[in-house]
Amino acid sequence: MVIASGVLRPGAPGNPQLSHRCAVSALPGPLRHNAGMSHTPTPLLIFAGSTRAQSHNRRLAQVAAGIARAQGAQVTHIELADFELPLYNADLEARGTPAAAIRLKELFHAHPAWVICSPEYNGSYTGLLKNTIDWVSSPVKGDPLWSSGSKPFAGKVVGLLSASPGALGGLRSLSHLTPLLLNLQCWVTPKQFALSRAGEAFDADGQLVAEPARQAVQGVVEQALWAAGKLSNS
Ligand SMILES: Cc1cc2nc3c(=O)[nH]c(=O)nc-3n(C[C@H](O)[C@H](O)[C@H](O)COP(=O)(O)O)c2cc1C
């Protein structure tokens, strides 16, 4: 597994970030995740629903990942471009689920908390996000591990962010993504944040220019980590 610029790349064994352990006393309570007998930092998965080189949502995911790491989370930041999924087609699937879909199932399942940065296309989320979720939620015939389509999703706490050059910041994409995730048995955080005028929102280092925007992203990240910690301890 290659990690470039803090982004997890698929295809190699093991995730070094997932094996990281941290002293319990060093972590605030909500950020602890009860994994069996041991307490570890909460594993948080972050990805954006865009593969565009200059994507605002990919930038926002980078910011969210930095905030989550500073909060003591174990962050796995993936790029969907690295998971080459064809357009979902049941006939194609009948010939075998793509390895990238299985890898994504494993990643989704392994992380109790997620942050998704969703672009808005035509008042909704992108085809890339829908296609990814369709593949990951499709049961794998003959594989008892993945016979339940909702297994990678059920019980996950998902914080939602969006970014758009427009005035609404892609907010409408989140209002469509929320019921989709609820249908898959995810818990969507009440806090969400849509970054408007995204073209002017980041500085040359990729950081958010406006402190209130940074705080809003932090609020979503913290709530996702907090709720995932609560659910894992219940
Ligand atoms: C097909 C299409 C539809 C779009 N529809 C919307 C829209 O409904 N609302 C909006 O705010 N932006 C819309 N946009 C602009 C996107 O927000 C903009 O391209 C944005 O940069 C995409 O996210 P990204 O930067 O993460 O790739 C649309 C863009 C495309 C290509």
The ligand as an SDF file (V2000), in Angstrom:
LIG
                    3D

 31 33  0  0  0  0  0  0  0  0999 V2000
  -22.9730   18.3000  -14.8420 C   0  0  0  0  0  0  0  0  0  0  0  0
  -22.7180   19.3380  -13.8080 C   0  0  0  0  0  0  0  0  0  0  0  0
  -23.7600   19.8110  -13.0470 C   0  0  0  0  0  0  0  0  0  0  0  0
  -23.5280   20.7550  -12.0440 C   0  0  0  0  0  0  0  0  0  0  0  0
  -24.5660   21.1650  -11.2570 N   0  0  0  0  0  0  0  0  0  0  0  0
  -24.3290   21.9550  -10.1970 C   0  0  0  0  0  0  0  0  0  0  0  0
  -25.3530   22.2590   -9.2720 C   0  0  0  0  0  0  0  0  0  0  0  0
  -26.4790   21.8180   -9.3820 O   0  0  0  0  0  0  0  0  0  0  0  0
  -25.0460   23.0470   -8.2150 N   0  0  0  0  0  0  0  0  0  0  0  0
  -23.7830   23.5420   -8.0260 C   0  0  0  0  0  0  0  0  0  0  0  0
  -23.5490   24.2340   -7.0350 O   0  0  0  0  0  0  0  0  0  0  0  0
  -22.7860   23.2740   -8.8950 N   0  0  0  0  0  0  0  0  0  0  0  0
  -23.0190   22.4920   -9.9720 C   0  0  0  0  0  0  0  0  0  0  0  0
  -22.0250   22.1780  -10.8370 N   0  0  0  0  0  0  0  0  0  0  0  0
  -20.7070   22.7860  -10.6250 C   0  0  0  0  0  0  0  0  0  0  0  0
  -19.8770   21.9690   -9.6580 C   0  0  0  0  0  0  0  0  0  0  0  0
  -20.2450   22.3310   -8.3500 O   0  0  0  0  0  0  0  0  0  0  0  0
  -18.4170   22.2590   -9.9010 C   0  0  0  0  0  0  0  0  0  0  0  0
  -18.0370   21.7490  -11.1690 O   0  0  0  0  0  0  0  0  0  0  0  0
  -17.5400   21.7030   -8.8040 C   0  0  0  0  0  0  0  0  0  0  0  0
  -16.2440   22.2230   -8.9790 O   0  0  0  0  0  0  0  0  0  0  0  0
  -17.5320   20.1830   -8.8010 C   0  0  0  0  0  0  0  0  0  0  0  0
  -16.8730   19.6750   -7.6640 O   0  0  0  0  0  0  0  0  0  0  0  0
  -15.2940   19.3770   -7.6420 P   0  0  0  0  0  0  0  0  0  0  0  0
  -14.5990   20.7060   -7.7310 O   0  0  0  0  0  0  0  0  0  0  0  0
  -15.0690   18.7110   -6.3460 O   0  0  0  0  0  0  0  0  0  0  0  0
  -14.9600   18.4950   -8.8200 O   0  0  0  0  0  0  0  0  0  0  0  0
  -22.2260   21.2460  -11.8430 C   0  0  0  0  0  0  0  0  0  0  0  0
  -21.1770   20.7620  -12.6210 C   0  0  0  0  0  0  0  0  0  0  0  0
  -21.4080   19.8130  -13.5760 C   0  0  0  0  0  0  0  0  0  0  0  0
  -20.2480   19.2660  -14.3830 C   0  0  0  0  0  0  0  0  0  0  0  0
  1  2  1  0
  2  3  1  0
  2 30  2  0
  3  4  2  0
  4  5  1  0
  4 28  1  0
  5  6  2  0
  6  7  1  0
  6 13  1  0
  7  8  2  0
  7  9  1  0
  9 10  1  0
 10 11  2  0
 10 12  1  0
 12 13  2  0
 13 14  1  0
 14 15  1  0
 14 28  1  0
 15 16  1  0
 16 17  1  0
 16 18  1  0
 18 19  1  0
 18 20  1  0
 20 21  1  0
 20 22  1  0
 22 23  1  0
 23 24  1  0
 24 25  2  0
 24 26  1  0
 24 27  1  0
 28 29  2  0
 29 30  1  0
 30 31  1  0
M  END
$$$$
